[in-house]
Amino acid sequence: MNLVRWDPFRELEEMSNRLNRIFHRPARRTGNGKEALTIADWAPSVDISETDSEYLIKGELPGVKKEDVKVMLQDGVLTIQGERKQEKEEKGKKFHRVERSYGSFVRSFTLPDYVDDAKVKAEFKEGILNLHLPKSEKAKPKAIEVSAG
């Protein structure tokens, strides 16, 4: 039988992970790979695809204005953050159900080393954020001719 040293912080981290999974909230990571306990109000869904020349991240941000979205790239980590604001209550208007999430959001992605940071582009149209992450030349496959010897 192996003895395992008790680490109370590991238990807190495991509990935080379980709560994040229950509420469908991804855990944020810090620069050293560890999770930060900061949780945003909601997290937009994203699709990540890859071609020979680039990665494409598509984020759904319905009801979010372009001015309320911020995209940052620092130390190989791409961060998308912003806020979806809730309608202000008007006199004489009653809400019977509010199911959409409102408030701030943050999503972070660690990028591969061969993404060309200088050529990253962001487009925002009709509630969809498209992030184009071109691959650098060293990442693209290169055919090598085999000669007879």
N, C-alpha and C positions, 0 to 999 in steps of 0.2 A: 504494500500500500504506500502510495506517495503522499507526503505531507504537502499541503498547499497553504501558503501564507495568506492569511485573511487580509483583504484590502477593502476597507469600507468605501473608498472612492470608486472602485470597480463596480460594487453593487449599485451605487448611485448612478453610474454611467449606464449600467444595464437597465435600470429602471427607466431612465430617461429615454433610452432607445426603444423600450417597449411602449412607452407613452407616445413617442413620435410615430411609431408604426400604427398605433390605435387611431390617432388623429390624422394619419396620412401626411405627416409633416416630416420632410427629410431633415436630418441633423446637419447643422453647419459644421464645417471643419475649419480649424485654424491653420496657420501656415506650417506648423510642425506636424500636421496630419491628425492631431487630436481633435475631438469634437468640442465645440463651444456650446455652452448651455443656453445661449441666446436663441429664442424661437420667434420666428416671424408670425404675423397674424394668419397668413395663408401662403401657399406656394403654387405658382402657376405651373401648369403641365408643359413639358417640353418633349420634342422629338429630336434625336441626334442621328444624323446620317453622314455617310462618308462616300466620297468619290475618289478617283485617283488624284485629283488636284486639290480637294478641300474637304473640310468638315462643315456641316451645316447644322446649326441649332435653331429650331423653330419653337418659339414660346408663345403660348396662348395668353393674351392679356386683354380679354374683352372688358370694355368699360374703363380702361386705363388710358389716360391722355399721354401723348408723346412726351410732354413736359414733365410728367411724373415718373418717367423711367430713366434710370441711370445705368450705364454699362461701363465697367472698369476692368482693366487687364493689368495685373501686377504680380510679378514673380511667378509667372506661369499659371495663375489662377484667374479665371474669367468670372466676374461677379455681376449679376443682374439684380438690381434692386429698384424698388419704387413703392407706389401706393395706389390703391383703388379706393376712391372716396365714396362714402355713402351719401345718398340724397339727403338733403336737409328736410326735416319735417316741416310741412306747410300746415298752416292753420286750416282745419276742416278736412284734412287728408288723413285717413287711417290706413295703417299697414295691417293686413290680415296674416301675412306670412313673409318672412325675410329669410331666404335660404342661401343666397349668394354670400360669399365671403368678402369682407371689406378690410381695409387697413393696409399696413405695410407688408412687403414681401421681400425675400432675399433668396437667390439661388446662386450657388458657386460651383464651378467646374474646374478641375485640374486639367490643364491642357498638356498634350504630349510635347516633348522638346522640339519636335520638327514643325510646329505651327509657326508660320511667319508672322510674328507680332505686329510688324510695321504695316501689314496689308489687311488686317482684320477690318471688316466692314459691318455696319449695323443698319438695318432698314426696318421701319415701323409703318405698317399699313393695315388698316381695317382690323385692329386688335391683334395682329400677329407680328411678333418681333423675329426677324430673320438675321442671324449672325453668321457671316461667312468667314471661315477661318482657313485661309489658304495654307497649303503645305509648302514647306521650303523645298528647294531643289534637291537637297540631300535626302529627303524622304521619298522622292519619286523613284520608282523602280528604273533601273538602267540595264539595258540588254548588253551582254558581253559576248562578243563573237568568239567562238571556239575555233582555233586553227589546228590544222593537222600537223603533227610533229614528227 
